[in-house]
């Protein structure tokens, strides 16, 4: 977990100074050898002030129906794009 926090500090997502807002974070397993940091914005009131529309993720069956011969799919881990808020 320390390495995850150090990475945040290196990228200046968190900087030393006066704390204006506090969001609790915890780790969950990501695969068998890694951890993912999860931010809980409910305690600070952040979740109540942000709005995000619900979107359902397609199932494999739905995705397969829309693929044609010669089409390609991609699996990207873009989780860090959400850390700059």
NUKOLNU-913863 format. One record per atom (N, C-alpha, C, CB): x, y, z; atom name. Coordinates in steps of 0.02 Angstrom, whole numbers, plus 50000, padded with zeros to 5 digits. Glycine has a CB too. Example, Ala and Ser with C-alpha at 12.3 -4.5 7.8 and 13.67 -1.06 7.14 Angstrom:
2
<u 50660&v 49716&w 50390&atome N> $
<u 50615&v 49775&w 50390&atome CA> $
<u 50660&v 49835&w 50390&atome C> $
<u 50565&v 49776&w 50452&atome CB> $
<u 50642&v 49888&w 50354&atome N> $
<u 50684&v 49947&w 50357&atome CA> $
<u 50645&v 50002&w 50394&atome C> $
<u 50704&v 49970&w 50286&atome CB> $
# end
This chain:
85
<u 50042&v 49941&w 50000&atome N> $
<u 50000&v 50000&w 50000&atome CA> $
<u 50044&v 50063&w 50000&atome C> $
<u 49953&v 50000&w 50061&atome CB> $
<u 50100&v 50060&w 50035&atome N> $
<u 50144&v 50118&w 50038&atome CA> $
<u 50168&v 50138&w 49969&atome C> $
<u 50204&v 50104&w 50083&atome CB> $
<u 50183&v 50089&w 49927&atome N> $
<u 50207&v 50105&w 49859&atome CA> $
<u 50153&v 50140&w 49819&atome C> $
<u 50229&v 50041&w 49823&atome CB> $
<u 50089&v 50123&w 49830&atome N> $
<u 50034&v 50156&w 49796&atome CA> $
<u 50028&v 50229&w 49818&atome C> $
<u 49967&v 50120&w 49810&atome CB> $
<u 50034&v 50241&w 49882&atome N> $
<u 50031&v 50309&w 49908&atome CA> $
<u 50091&v 50349&w 49884&atome C> $
<u 50028&v 50309&w 49986&atome CB> $
<u 50150&v 50319&w 49884&atome N> $
<u 50210&v 50353&w 49859&atome CA> $
<u 50201&v 50373&w 49785&atome C> $
<u 50271&v 50308&w 49866&atome CB> $
<u 50170&v 50331&w 49746&atome N> $
<u 50157&v 50346&w 49675&atome CA> $
<u 50111&v 50407&w 49669&atome C> $
<u 50126&v 50285&w 49640&atome CB> $
<u 50061&v 50411&w 49713&atome N> $
<u 50016&v 50469&w 49713&atome CA> $
<u 50054&v 50532&w 49729&atome C> $
<u 49958&v 50459&w 49764&atome CB> $
<u 50098&v 50527&w 49778&atome N> $
<u 50137&v 50587&w 49799&atome CA> $
<u 50184&v 50609&w 49744&atome C> $
<u 50176&v 50573&w 49863&atome CB> $
<u 50216&v 50561&w 49710&atome N> $
<u 50262&v 50577&w 49655&atome CA> $
<u 50227&v 50615&w 49599&atome C> $
<u 50295&v 50514&w 49628&atome CB> $
<u 50165&v 50595&w 49586&atome N> $
<u 50126&v 50627&w 49533&atome CA> $
<u 50089&v 50689&w 49557&atome C> $
<u 50076&v 50578&w 49504&atome CB> $
<u 50098&v 50706&w 49620&atome N> $
<u 50068&v 50765&w 49652&atome CA> $
<u 49992&v 50764&w 49651&atome C> $
<u 50093&v 50828&w 49618&atome CB> $
<u 49962&v 50703&w 49655&atome N> $
<u 49890&v 50698&w 49666&atome CA> $
<u 49875&v 50717&w 49738&atome C> $
<u 49865&v 50626&w 49651&atome CB> $
<u 49924&v 50706&w 49782&atome N> $
<u 49921&v 50727&w 49852&atome CA> $
<u 49984&v 50766&w 49867&atome C> $
<u 49912&v 50667&w 49901&atome CB> $
<u 49978&v 50821&w 49901&atome N> $
<u 50036&v 50861&w 49919&atome CA> $
<u 50032&v 50880&w 49993&atome C> $
<u 50041&v 50925&w 49875&atome CB> $
<u 50089&v 50891&w 50025&atome N> $
<u 50088&v 50912&w 50095&atome CA> $
<u 50053&v 50980&w 50102&atome C> $
<u 50159&v 50916&w 50124&atome CB> $
<u 50019&v 50990&w 50157&atome N> $
<u 49987&v 51054&w 50170&atome CA> $
<u 49925&v 51046&w 50213&atome C> $
<u 49968&v 51088&w 50104&atome CB> $
<u 49884&v 51098&w 50213&atome N> $
<u 49823&v 51098&w 50252&atome CA> $
<u 49772&v 51051&w 50219&atome C> $
<u 49794&v 51170&w 50259&atome CB> $
<u 49740&v 51010&w 50259&atome N> $
<u 49690&v 50963&w 50233&atome CA> $
<u 49623&v 51000&w 50229&atome C> $
<u 49684&v 50899&w 50278&atome CB> $
<u 49598&v 51007&w 50169&atome N> $
<u 49533&v 51040&w 50158&atome CA> $
<u 49477&v 50990&w 50150&atome C> $
<u 49536&v 51086&w 50097&atome CB> $
<u 49493&v 50930&w 50130&atome N> $
<u 49444&v 50877&w 50122&atome CA> $
<u 49476&v 50811&w 50136&atome C> $
<u 49413&v 50879&w 50051&atome CB> $
<u 49439&v 50766&w 50165&atome N> $
<u 49467&v 50701&w 50183&atome CA> $
<u 49426&v 50646&w 50152&atome C> $
<u 49470&v 50693&w 50260&atome CB> $
<u 49459&v 50603&w 50115&atome N> $
<u 49427&v 50546&w 50085&atome CA> $
<u 49464&v 50484&w 50108&atome C> $
<u 49426&v 50550&w 50007&atome CB> $
<u 49427&v 50438&w 50138&atome N> $
<u 49457&v 50376&w 50162&atome CA> $
<u 49473&v 50331&w 50102&atome C> $
<u 49411&v 50340&w 50212&atome CB> $
<u 49526&v 50293&w 50108&atome N> $
<u 49543&v 50246&w 50056&atome CA> $
<u 49562&v 50179&w 50087&atome C> $
<u 49601&v 50273&w 50011&atome CB> $
<u 49552&v 50127&w 50048&atome N> $
<u 49570&v 50060&w 50071&atome CA> $
<u 49591&v 50020&w 50010&atome C> $
<u 49510&v 50026&w 50108&atome CB> $
<u 49622&v 49963&w 50023&atome N> $
<u 49648&v 49921&w 49968&atome CA> $
<u 49604&v 49860&w 49958&atome C> $
<u 49721&v 49901&w 49982&atome CB> $
<u 49597&v 49840&w 49896&atome N> $
<u 49565&v 49777&w 49878&atome CA> $
<u 49613&v 49739&w 49832&atome C> $
<u 49494&v 49788&w 49844&atome CB> $
<u 49606&v 49674&w 49831&atome N> $
<u 49649&v 49634&w 49788&atome CA> $
<u 49634&v 49647&w 49715&atome C> $
<u 49640&v 49559&w 49803&atome CB> $
<u 49687&v 49652&w 49676&atome N> $
<u 49683&v 49659&w 49603&atome CA> $
<u 49724&v 49601&w 49574&atome C> $
<u 49709&v 49731&w 49577&atome CB> $
<u 49690&v 49549&w 49557&atome N> $
<u 49726&v 49489&w 49537&atome CA> $
<u 49755&v 49454&w 49598&atome C> $
<u 49781&v 49506&w 49486&atome CB> $
<u 49809&v 49419&w 49587&atome N> $
<u 49839&v 49381&w 49642&atome CA> $
<u 49900&v 49415&w 49673&atome C> $
<u 49858&v 49313&w 49619&atome CB> $
<u 49928&v 49465&w 49637&atome N> $
<u 49990&v 49494&w 49661&atome CA> $
<u 49989&v 49570&w 49667&atome C> $
<u 50046&v 49475&w 49617&atome CB> $
<u 49931&v 49600&w 49663&atome N> $
<u 49928&v 49673&w 49664&atome CA> $
<u 49869&v 49696&w 49705&atome C> $
<u 49923&v 49702&w 49592&atome CB> $
<u 49869&v 49759&w 49723&atome N> $
<u 49815&v 49790&w 49760&atome CA> $
<u 49789&v 49850&w 49721&atome C> $
<u 49838&v 49812&w 49832&atome CB> $
<u 49725&v 49865&w 49729&atome N> $
<u 49695&v 49925&w 49699&atome CA> $
<u 49672&v 49970&w 49756&atome C> $
<u 49636&v 49907&w 49650&atome CB> $
<u 49687&v 50033&w 49751&atome N> $
<u 49663&v 50081&w 49801&atome CA> $
<u 49592&v 50101&w 49784&atome C> $
<u 49710&v 50142&w 49806&atome CB> $
<u 49549&v 50100&w 49834&atome N> $
<u 49480&v 50120&w 49825&atome CA> $
<u 49467&v 50180&w 49870&atome C> $
<u 49430&v 50061&w 49842&atome CB> $
<u 49438&v 50232&w 49840&atome N> $
<u 49423&v 50293&w 49877&atome CA> $
<u 49350&v 50292&w 49896&atome C> $
<u 49441&v 50356&w 49836&atome CB> $
<u 49335&v 50303&w 49960&atome N> $
<u 49267&v 50304&w 49985&atome CA> $
<u 49247&v 50377&w 49996&atome C> $
<u 49259&v 50263&w 50051&atome CB> $
<u 49210&v 50405&w 49948&atome N> $
<u 49190&v 50475&w 49952&atome CA> $
<u 49126&v 50485&w 49990&atome C> $
<u 49183&v 50503&w 49884&atome CB> $
<u 49096&v 50432&w 50018&atome N> $
<u 49031&v 50441&w 50051&atome CA> $
<u 49038&v 50476&w 50119&atome C> $
<u 48998&v 50373&w 50061&atome CB> $
<u 49091&v 50463&w 50156&atome N> $
<u 49100&v 50493&w 50222&atome CA> $
<u 49113&v 50568&w 50219&atome C> $
<u 49155&v 50460&w 50258&atome CB> $
<u 49144&v 50592&w 50165&atome N> $
<u 49160&v 50663&w 50160&atome CA> $
<u 49105&v 50703&w 50127&atome C> $
<u 49224&v 50671&w 50121&atome CB> $
<u 49054&v 50669&w 50101&atome N> $
<u 49000&v 50704&w 50065&atome CA> $
<u 49014&v 50712&w 49991&atome C> $
<u 48990&v 50772&w 50096&atome CB> $
<u 49071&v 50688&w 49968&atome N> $
<u 49089&v 50695&w 49897&atome CA> $
<u 49039&v 50659&w 49852&atome C> $
<u 49159&v 50668&w 49885&atome CB> $
<u 49020&v 50598&w 49871&atome N> $
<u 48973&v 50560&w 49829&atome CA> $
<u 48906&v 50596&w 49821&atome C> $
<u 48961&v 50491&w 49860&atome CB> $
<u 48885&v 50632&w 49873&atome N> $
<u 48821&v 50667&w 49870&atome CA> $
<u 48823&v 50727&w 49823&atome C> $
<u 48799&v 50688&w 49939&atome CB> $
<u 48883&v 50756&w 49813&atome N> $
<u 48887&v 50817&w 49772&atome CA> $
<u 48905&v 50802&w 49700&atome C> $
<u 48939&v 50863&w 49801&atome CB> $
<u 48933&v 50744&w 49686&atome N> $
<u 48950&v 50726&w 49617&atome CA> $
<u 48894&v 50685&w 49587&atome C> $
<u 49016&v 50686&w 49615&atome CB> $
<u 48881&v 50697&w 49523&atome N> $
<u 48830&v 50659&w 49488&atome CA> $
<u 48863&v 50622&w 49431&atome C> $
<u 48774&v 50705&w 49462&atome CB> $
<u 48847&v 50560&w 49426&atome N> $
<u 48872&v 50519&w 49370&atome CA> $
<u 48814&v 50476&w 49346&atome C> $
<u 48934&v 50476&w 49390&atome CB> $
<u 48798&v 50479&w 49283&atome N> $
<u 48743&v 50438&w 49258&atome CA> $
<u 48761&v 50364&w 49263&atome C> $
<u 48725&v 50457&w 49185&atome CB> $
<u 48711&v 50324&w 49275&atome N> $
<u 48721&v 50252&w 49277&atome CA> $
<u 48727&v 50225&w 49206&atome C> $
<u 48664&v 50216&w 49315&atome CB> $
<u 48775&v 50184&w 49195&atome N> $
<u 48779&v 50152&w 49130&atome CA> $
<u 48794&v 50078&w 49141&atome C> $
<u 48834&v 50185&w 49085&atome CB> $
<u 48755&v 50038&w 49107&atome N> $
<u 48764&v 49966&w 49113&atome CA> $
<u 48819&v 49941&w 49067&atome C> $
<u 48699&v 49929&w 49099&atome CB> $
<u 48860&v 49898&w 49091&atome N> $
<u 48912&v 49869&w 49048&atome CA> $
<u 48883&v 49810&w 49010&atome C> $
<u 48974&v 49847&w 49091&atome CB> $
<u 48900&v 49805&w 48947&atome N> $
<u 48872&v 49749&w 48907&atome CA> $
<u 48901&v 49683&w 48930&atome C> $
<u 48886&v 49760&w 48833&atome CB> $
<u 48862&v 49632&w 48922&atome N> $
<u 48886&v 49564&w 48936&atome CA> $
<u 48925&v 49539&w 48876&atome C> $
<u 48827&v 49517&w 48953&atome CB> $
<u 48961&v 49484&w 48885&atome N> $
<u 48998&v 49455&w 48830&atome CA> $
<u 48950&v 49435&w 48774&atome C> $
<u 49038&v 49393&w 48854&atome CB> $
<u 48893&v 49410&w 48791&atome N> $
<u 48843&v 49389&w 48741&atome CA> $
<u 48821&v 49449&w 48699&atome C> $
<u 48782&v 49357&w 48775&atome CB> $
<u 48808&v 49506&w 48731&atome N> $
<u 48788&v 49567&w 48693&atome CA> $
<u 48844&v 49591&w 48648&atome C> $
<u 48766&v 49623&w 48742&atome CB> $
<u 48905&v 49590&w 48674&atome N> $
<u 48962&v 49613&w 48636&atome CA> $
<u 48974&v 49567&w 48576&atome C> $
<u 49025&v 49617&w 48679&atome CB> $
<u 48969&v 49503&w 48587&atome N> $
<u 48982&v 49454&w 48534&atome CA> $
<u 48932&v 49463&w 48476&atome C> $
<u 48977&v 49383&w 48562&atome CB> $
<u 48871&v 49480&w 48492&atome N> $
<u 48820&v 49490&w 48440&atome CA> $
<u 48838&v 49547&w 48393&atome C> $
<u 48752&v 49504&w 48471&atome CB> $
<u 48873&v 49598&w 48418&atome N> $
<u 48888&v 49656&w 48378&atome CA> $
<u 48954&v 49651&w 48339&atome C> $
<u 48891&v 49718&w 48421&atome CB> $
<u 48992&v 49598&w 48351&atome N> $
<u 49056&v 49589&w 48316&atome CA> $
<u 49045&v 49555&w 48249&atome C> $
<u 49106&v 49549&w 48360&atome CB> $
<u 49080&v 49579&w 48200&atome N> $
<u 49079&v 49548&w 48134&atome CA> $
<u 49147&v 49518&w 48119&atome C> $
<u 49058&v 49599&w 48080&atome CB> $
<u 49150&v 49475&w 48069&atome N> $
<u 49214&v 49445&w 48050&atome CA> $
<u 49265&v 49500&w 48034&atome C> $
<u 49204&v 49397&w 47989&atome CB> $
<u 49325&v 49494&w 48061&atome N> $
<u 49377&v 49544&w 48049&atome CA> $
<u 49379&v 49599&w 48101&atome C> $
<u 49367&v 49574&w 47982&atome CB> $
<u 49329&v 49603&w 48146&atome N> $
<u 49330&v 49653&w 48199&atome CA> $
<u 49379&v 49632&w 48254&atome C> $
<u 49259&v 49662&w 48229&atome CB> $
<u 49406&v 49681&w 48289&atome N> $
<u 49452&v 49669&w 48344&atome CA> $
<u 49424&v 49700&w 48407&atome C> $
<u 49523&v 49697&w 48328&atome CB> $
<u 49442&v 49672&w 48464&atome N> $
<u 49424&v 49701&w 48529&atome CA> $
<u 49488&v 49716&w 48568&atome C> $
<u 49378&v 49653&w 48569&atome CB> $
<u 49481&v 49759&w 48618&atome N> $
<u 49538&v 49779&w 48658&atome CA> $
<u 49517&v 49782&w 48731&atome C> $
<u 49566&v 49848&w 48634&atome CB> $
<u 49562&v 49764&w 48775&atome N> $
<u 49551&v 49769&w 48847&atome CA> $
<u 49603&v 49815&w 48876&atome C> $
<u 49553&v 49698&w 48881&atome CB> $
<u 49582&v 49874&w 48899&atome N> $
<u 49630&v 49923&w 48925&atome CA> $
<u 49615&v 49938&w 48998&atome C> $
<u 49626&v 49989&w 48883&atome CB> $
<u 49668&v 49944&w 49038&atome N> $
<u 49661&v 49964&w 49108&atome CA> $
<u 49673&v 50039&w 49111&atome C> $
<u 49711&v 49925&w 49155&atome CB> $
<u 49620&v 50078&w 49114&atome N> $
<u 49626&v 50151&w 49114&atome CA> $
<u 49608&v 50179&w 49182&atome C> $
<u 49581&v 50182&w 49059&atome CB> $
<u 49615&v 50138&w 49234&atome N> $
<u 49595&v 50157&w 49301&atome CA> $
<u 49627&v 50221&w 49327&atome C> $
<u 49610&v 50103&w 49348&atome CB> $
<u 49690&v 50235&w 49308&atome N> $
<u 49724&v 50293&w 49335&atome CA> $
<u 49698&v 50359&w 49306&atome C> $
<u 49798&v 50288&w 49321&atome CB> $
<u 49659&v 50356&w 49252&atome N> $
<u 49633&v 50419&w 49225&atome CA> $
<u 49584&v 50451&w 49274&atome C> $
<u 49599&v 50406&w 49157&atome CB> $
<u 49556&v 50413&w 49321&atome N> $
<u 49508&v 50440&w 49368&atome CA> $
<u 49541&v 50469&w 49430&atome C> $
<u 49459&v 50385&w 49388&atome CB> $
<u 49607&v 50468&w 49434&atome N> $
<u 49641&v 50492&w 49495&atome CA> $
<u 49652&v 50567&w 49493&atome C> $
<u 49707&v 50457&w 49503&atome CB> $
<u 49642&v 50600&w 49438&atome N> $
<u 49653&v 50672&w 49433&atome CA> $
<u 49587&v 50709&w 49443&atome C> $
<u 49684&v 50691&w 49365&atome CB> $
<u 49559&v 50706&w 49502&atome N> $
<u 49497&v 50743&w 49514&atome CA> $
<u 49507&v 50795&w 49567&atome C> $
<u 49441&v 50695&w 49534&atome CB> $
# end
